[in-house]
Amino acid sequence: MNNNSDDEFYDSNDDINNIVPDTSKSEDEDLLDEDLLDEDLLDEDLLDEDLQEDEIVNENEDKTFDVNSPEYKEYLKEILGKPEYTIHNISSFILDDKKVKKFIENIKDYGENLQIDETHCKNLADSLLSKVNPVIHEEFTIIEYTKYKTDDFKSLCELFDGHHRKRAFLDIFKQKSKFNSVIRICLIRSDYPESRQTNMLFRELNTRKPFEVDFTLSDISKLIMTRLNDEFNNSITDFVFIKDKSDSKVYRPSIQKHIINNAILSRLDELKKRYNINKNHLNINLIIKNFIAYNNDISTNKKKIRDDDKTIKETMINKASRNKCFIGLVNLSILVKKCIGEEFN
């Protein structure tokens, strides 16, 4: 992908200064979120039919965690073990064999990551599979938020750099569940997920790629997601449409941030490659209006939503109805295609 100036892809009517640059991806890069967000963890035989999943998940919503919480410390110990060394705000870890798999399958993806290059993932997986004693010398980088409080302790640290390597490992584990390897991990401490310090760190780390990256696509995706949450969040019911949480904390009709971010990035990249679209062709206000119109359209036919996707439960429909937000229940790739650059379809 060719690099572009940072002002590309922005609608001239939008305030670029409101954008918080950030970024990258996904375990199973199928842009449908039903597998990641399925509520099968709930024992529905024990539940009242009208009880909502979010009510169960939020039983302890008043409890918040930080880096000093025992639950977080135990989680970090489980996926990383003890550091080889710690200097200032940086710790280094070396994992092998089963520990690698534990880390890869549990570390949270950064919700605003750059677009995944599928070819690069495949090349990495092929290279690892061809080695007798595979070692990845490039470090995985995770960020730990020292001043952040959240109801999801797994969100206190997340993968900042190494998403392609993570995807490669996940693909390998599907073929060889006991695949043995060695990786290095660098843990860097920052303050908050969307602080200036964190955003600058992300850009710094992601300019060292073996392929060109386009931060402009990430910026426009960030703006769209922010505007969608402004439109569909419901402060009365505490509903958040796009959540930057670990898998176990996101239930439809909410959508996990890294999943919808991937969908938006893929659509923007498609428009750019196929039609040479730049900022002058996209109107952010119009894009948001398209999402609202599509949401209103599908809200009138709830039966069709369940007919199209058998994993949709009545509790999800009820929650969507209460919050007037149905777009988290539909095929995500179709959703973004209809709402972003629809005139080019």
N, C-alpha and C positions, 0 to 999 in steps of 0.2 A: 504494500500500500504506500502510495507516495505521501510524503509529508506536505502539509499545507500550512499557510500562515494561520495564526490563532484567531484571526477575525473571520475566517471562512466558515460557512454553514450557519451563521447567525442572521436572524431576521433583523433588518435595520430598525424595526419598530420596538425591539426588545432591549432591555437594559442589560448589556453584557456584564456590567459591574456586579450584577446580582448573582452571577454564576460563581459557584465554588468549585474550582477544578479538582477533580478526583479521578477514580477509576475501576477492574477486570473480572471472571468466569466460573466456570460451571462444571459440576461433576459429569453430568450426563447430557450435555449440550443439546438434547432434545428440548426445544423451547417450551414444550408443554410442562406445566408445573404440577400435574396431578400426582406424579410419582413421589415428588419431594414433599407435597403438602397434603398427603392423604391422612384422614383422621382415623385410620384403622387402629391406632394406638388406644383408642377409647373402647371400653367395654360397654357397648350400647345396650346390651341386655339389662344392665344395671341402671340405665339412665331413663329418666322421664323423656318422652318423645320430643317435647318442646325445649329440653335443656340444650343450650348452645355449647359448642366446643370451646368458644372463647371464655365462657363462664367457668368451665372446668380448668382451663389453662391458667386463668387469672385468679384462682383461689388465693394464691400467694402474691398477687400483683403489688401489694404494698411492700413486699420485701425486695430490697435492692442489694446488689452485689458490687463490690469493688475489688481491686487487686489484692486486698488483704483478707477477703472473705475466705473461710475454710473451703467452701465449695469450689471456688475458682482455683485455689492452690492445689486442691486434689486433682482437678481436671488438668491443670498444667503439668503436674507431676505424671499423670497418666499418659499424656500424649508426647511429653518431652523428656521426662526423667530429670536427672541432675545435670546442670551445666558443666561444661569442661572448664570454663572460666567466666568471670564477670568483671568487666572494666567499665566504670562510669555507668552509662545507660545501655550498655550492650552486653548480652550474654551469648555464648556459643555452645551448641549441642551437636553431638554426633550420634546418629541413630542407625541401627542395622536390622535387617531381616523383619521379624514380626513387629518391631517398634516402628519401622518405616510405614508399614501398613496401617498401624494404629493412628499414626500422625496424619497420613494422607486421607484417611477416611473420616477423620474427626475435625480437622482444622477448618474454621469458617473461612469462606471466600470473601475477599474484599468486595463490598456491594457495588462499587463504582469502578470496577476494573476496566482495563482496555479490552478491545475485541480479541478473542482467541483466534490464532492462526492454525487452522486444522492441519495443514500440511506440516507445519513445524511440530505439532503434537505427534503426528504419525512418525515423522523422522526420528524424534526422540525415543518413542516406544520401540521402533525397529532397532535403533542403535543399542538400547539397553538389552533387548532380547538377544542380540547377537553376541553379547559379552559373556564370558565365563564367570567372572566375578565383577559384576557391574557396580561402578562407583560414580556418583554424580559429584563432580568437583565444584560446580557452581552452587553457591549457597541458596537455600530457601530463606526468604526474609519474612518474618512475622512482626507485627507491631503490637505492643501491649500498651493499653491506655491507663495511665497511672492516676488521672484525675476524673475518670469517667465512672458514673454510677448507672446501673442498668438492672432490669429484672431478668436478664438473660446472661448468666455468667460466662457462657461460651463466646459472647460478643466482646469480652474484655480484651481479647487478642484475635487477630485475623491475619490471613495470608496476604502479604503485600506484594511480594515478588516471587514467582515460581509457579504461576497458574498453569503454564504449558507443561511443566514437568509434573505437576500434580495430575493433570489430565492424562498424560502419558502413563503414569503409574496406575491410574484407575482403569485405563484400557488394558494394561498388562494384567492386573489382578483378575479381570474377567476371564483371561485365558489361563493364567497360572496364579492361583490364590496364594501359593506358598513361595512366590517369587522373592528371592533374597538379594539384597543390595545394601549399599551404604550411602547415606546422605548427610550433609552438614546443614545446620539451621542457625541463622543469626536472628536473635530476638532483640529488637530495638524498642526502647521505651519512648513513648510520646505522651501528650496530654489528653486530647480528645479526638474522636474519630474525624470530625470535620473542621479541625482547627487549621489555622494557617501553617503551623509547624508540620502537621501531618500531611497536608496537601503538597507542601513544598518537598517533603521527603518522598512522597509517592512519585512526583515528577522526576526527581533526581534519580531514583532507583530505576525508573522505566525508560530512561534515555540510553540505557546500556543494553540494548537489545541486539540480537543478531539479524534483526529485520527492522524496517522503518515503522515507527508508530505514529498515529495521528491523534494527538490530544484533542483536536477540535471536535472529533466525533464524540469523545467522552464528555466534553463540555456541553454539547448540545443535548446529549442523553441526560446529563445531570439536570439541565434546565427543564426538560420535559417531565422528568420524574418529580421534580420539586413542584411544578405547576399542577401535575395530576394530584399530588397529595393536598395541595392547597384547595383543589376543587372537590375531592371526594372524602377527605378526612372528616370525621364527625366528632367534635369535641364533647357533645352531650353524651354520646354512648362510648366515648374513648376509642372509636374505630379509627384505625390507620390503614389506608389502602396499601401503600408500599412500605414494607417493614425491613429494616436492616437488622435482622435477627438470624440466629442459627435455625436450621431446618425445623427443629422440634418446637419452635416458638411461633411459627407462621401457619395460619389456617385460612383456607379460602372462605370468603372472597378476597381476603388480603393476598398480596403477592410478595414473595421474597425479592429484595432489591436486586441481587445479582442476577436473578433470572430475567426480570423484565429489562434490566440494563442490557443484558446480552441480546435480547430480542430487538430492542431499539437500535443498538449498535449494528446488528446484522442488517436491519432494514436500511439504515443510513448508508452503510457501506454498499449495499446493493444499488441504491439510488445513485450513489456517486459513481460507481463503476459502469453501470448500464446506461445512465442518462447524463453523466457529467454534471450532476446537480451541485450547486454551491449555495451559499447563504442567501443569495438573491432569489432563489426558487422556493425556499421554504419559509412559511409564515407560522411562527410558533403559536400565535393566537388562534389561527385557523386550525392547527393541529389539535389543540386542546378542545376547540369547539367540535371537531370531528369525534373525539373520544366521548364527549358529553352526548352528542347526538346518537352515537352508536349505543351508548349505555341506555339512553331513553328508549331506543328502538327495541333492544332485546329484553328490556324490563317488562314489556307488554306480553311476552310469550314465555313464561317461566317453564311451561311444560316442554317446550322445544329445547331449552337448555339442558334439561335432564335427559331428554331423548337423544340429544347429540353426544352426551357424555354420561355414561352410566355410573361413574364414580361420584357424580354430584348428588349430595344427600339433601333431604328436606331441611335439615338444620342449616345447611349452607344457604339454601334459597331464602329461608327465614331471616338469616343474618343479613343477606344482601338486600332484602326488602326493607328491613329496619333502617339500613344505612343508605338506601337508594344507590347502591353501588353493585352492579352486576357484571362489570367487565372482567372481574377476577375469576369468573366462572367459565369463561369461553376460551377457545383455542388462542393462545397468545400470539403465535406467528400470524394468524389471520387477523387478529385484532390490530396489530401494529401496521400490517399491510393496508388495512382499510382506513386507518387514521393518519398515517404518515405518508405523504406523497401519493395520496389516493388517485390524484389526477393522472399519475403516470402508470397506473395498473393496466 
